[in-house]
Amino acid sequence: MKEAELLLVIKRGTPNIRMQVARQTNGVQILHFLIADHIETAEAIAENQTTPQDVLDTLAQTRRIRVMLAVAKHPATSRDTLVWLARQPSTNEQYDGAASDYFRMLEVVALHSSLQSEDLAVLARNTWPTVRSTVASRPDIAEDILLALASDSDPGVRLTIVNRPALPVGLQLALEAVGSDGKDQARDYQVRHRLARRSDAATDVLRKLALDHDADTRRYVAHNSQTPKDTLKSLTTDRDEEVVECARNSLSRGSACFIATASLGSENAPAVLVLRQFRDNVLLRGRPGCLLVECYCRLSPPVADWIRDRRFARNVVKWVFVIPSALLVRILVRLKP
């Protein structure tokens, strides 16, 4: 059937026939006629994967937000149309549809691969936080846009950034510098907690977070393997007991098994590794073990220095204490050398 004949059938047909045609045809003249038919018909055209680009451009101008959302989702929508959608004001009265659909449309636009940095910069200034979060989640987002979003007033946007796989030092510092305004304190704390727990956390950021008024943030800093020793030592005098304990544990975990190392001549000897695993995985998990390790770290260095230069003393300690202790630990705890 020719397009003119089909158009005549559509004009005389039922709404169901027009809907079926809207979902299947790619005839420009027919689709332009159907656009004015009904909102459901216009939606069907926008969801039709064969709809031509110029028809999609016309659909975007309808001001029917559900249709605009469908156009934003269409793979053939041009960048110009997406940019036009991204720059539409957020005055809800201008659109035929719910505000949630309007912001959902902007989120879809923000994820489109054809957008360029200047387009994303416009969306990054949108009033709706989820739109800005969507922009921040893009792996190809420019660092200057990301840096501006790192100072966003909404903690949800900053949470999106702090969860990115790679986080340059400049972004970390920008995230740390934003204080809580009290409106959403729980998520403000989440940003600082996740920043303090990052394995790539910058030293300067950890030092600043160690001074945070939130005890949980300081505790995460004390747990972080990237925290410098001088910061850990300052946290051992913290007003919170859990922070003090975590800081002491981290300091102990980073220290060597002094006496065992001195008697065996290497900190990588199998027996030393077994005893170190026992210390880190067993003793440091409980408060009594932490106190025992802390006492050992204070008292053992002078003993290790004394036996290091005395061959007979090294052999006695090695065969009477270190080797039997390592064997006993391997049998009881089944630690690998």
Rosetta blueprint (number, residue, H / E / L):
1 M L
2 K L
3 E H
4 A H
5 E H
6 L H
7 L H
8 L H
9 V H
10 I H
11 K H
12 R H
13 G L
14 T L
15 P H
16 N H
17 I H
18 R H
19 M H
20 Q H
21 V H
22 A H
23 R H
24 Q H
25 T L
26 N L
27 G L
28 V H
29 Q H
30 I H
31 L H
32 H H
33 F H
34 L H
35 I H
36 A L
37 D L
38 H L
39 I H
40 E H
41 T H
42 A H
43 E H
44 A H
45 I H
46 A H
47 E H
48 N L
49 Q L
50 T L
51 T L
52 P L
53 Q H
54 D H
55 V H
56 L H
57 D H
58 T H
59 L H
60 A H
61 Q L
62 T L
63 R L
64 R E
65 I H
66 R H
67 V H
68 M H
69 L H
70 A H
71 V H
72 A H
73 K H
74 H L
75 P L
76 A L
77 T L
78 S L
79 R H
80 D H
81 T H
82 L H
83 V H
84 W H
85 L H
86 A H
87 R L
88 Q L
89 P L
90 S L
91 T L
92 N H
93 E H
94 Q H
95 Y L
96 D E
97 G L
98 A L
99 A H
100 S H
101 D H
102 Y H
103 F H
104 R H
105 M H
106 L H
107 E H
108 V H
109 V H
110 A H
111 L L
112 H L
113 S L
114 S L
115 L L
116 Q L
117 S H
118 E H
119 D H
120 L H
121 A H
122 V H
123 L H
124 A L
125 R L
126 N L
127 T L
128 W L
129 P H
130 T H
131 V H
132 R H
133 S H
134 T H
135 V H
136 A H
137 S H
138 R L
139 P L
140 D L
141 I L
142 A L
143 E H
144 D H
145 I H
146 L H
147 L H
148 A H
149 L H
150 A L
151 S L
152 D L
153 S L
154 D L
155 P H
156 G H
157 V H
158 R H
159 L H
160 T H
161 I H
162 V H
163 N L
164 R L
165 P L
166 A L
167 L L
168 P L
169 V H
170 G H
171 L H
172 Q H
173 L H
174 A H
175 L H
176 E H
177 A H
178 V L
179 G L
180 S L
181 D L
182 G L
183 K L
184 D L
185 Q H
186 A H
187 R H
188 D H
189 Y H
190 Q H
191 V H
192 R H
193 H H
194 R H
195 L H
196 A H
197 R H
198 R L
199 S L
200 D L
201 A L
202 A L
203 T H
204 D H
205 V H
206 L H
207 R H
208 K H
209 L H
210 A L
211 L L
212 D L
213 H L
214 D L
215 A H
216 D H
217 T H
218 R H
219 R H
220 Y H
221 V H
222 A H
223 H H
224 N L
225 S L
226 Q L
227 T L
228 P L
229 K H
230 D H
231 T H
232 L H
233 K H
234 S H
235 L H
236 T L
237 T L
238 D L
239 R L
240 D L
241 E H
242 E H
243 V H
244 V H
245 E H
246 C H
247 A H
248 R H
249 N H
250 S H
251 L H
252 S H
253 R H
254 G L
255 S L
256 A L
257 C L
258 F H
259 I H
260 A H
261 T H
262 A H
263 S H
264 L H
265 G L
266 S L
267 E L
268 N L
269 A L
270 P H
271 A H
272 V H
273 L H
274 V H
275 L H
276 R H
277 Q H
278 F H
279 R H
280 D H
281 N H
282 V L
283 L H
284 L H
285 R H
286 G L
287 R H
288 P H
289 G H
290 C H
291 L H
292 L H
293 V H
294 E H
295 C H
296 Y H
297 C H
298 R H
299 L H
300 S H
301 P H
302 P H
303 V H
304 A H
305 D H
306 W H
307 I H
308 R H
309 D L
310 R L
311 R H
312 F H
313 A H
314 R H
315 N H
316 V H
317 V H
318 K H
319 W H
320 V H
321 F H
322 V H
323 I H
324 P H
325 S H
326 A H
327 L H
328 L H
329 V H
330 R H
331 I H
332 L H
333 V H
334 R L
335 L L
336 K L
337 P L
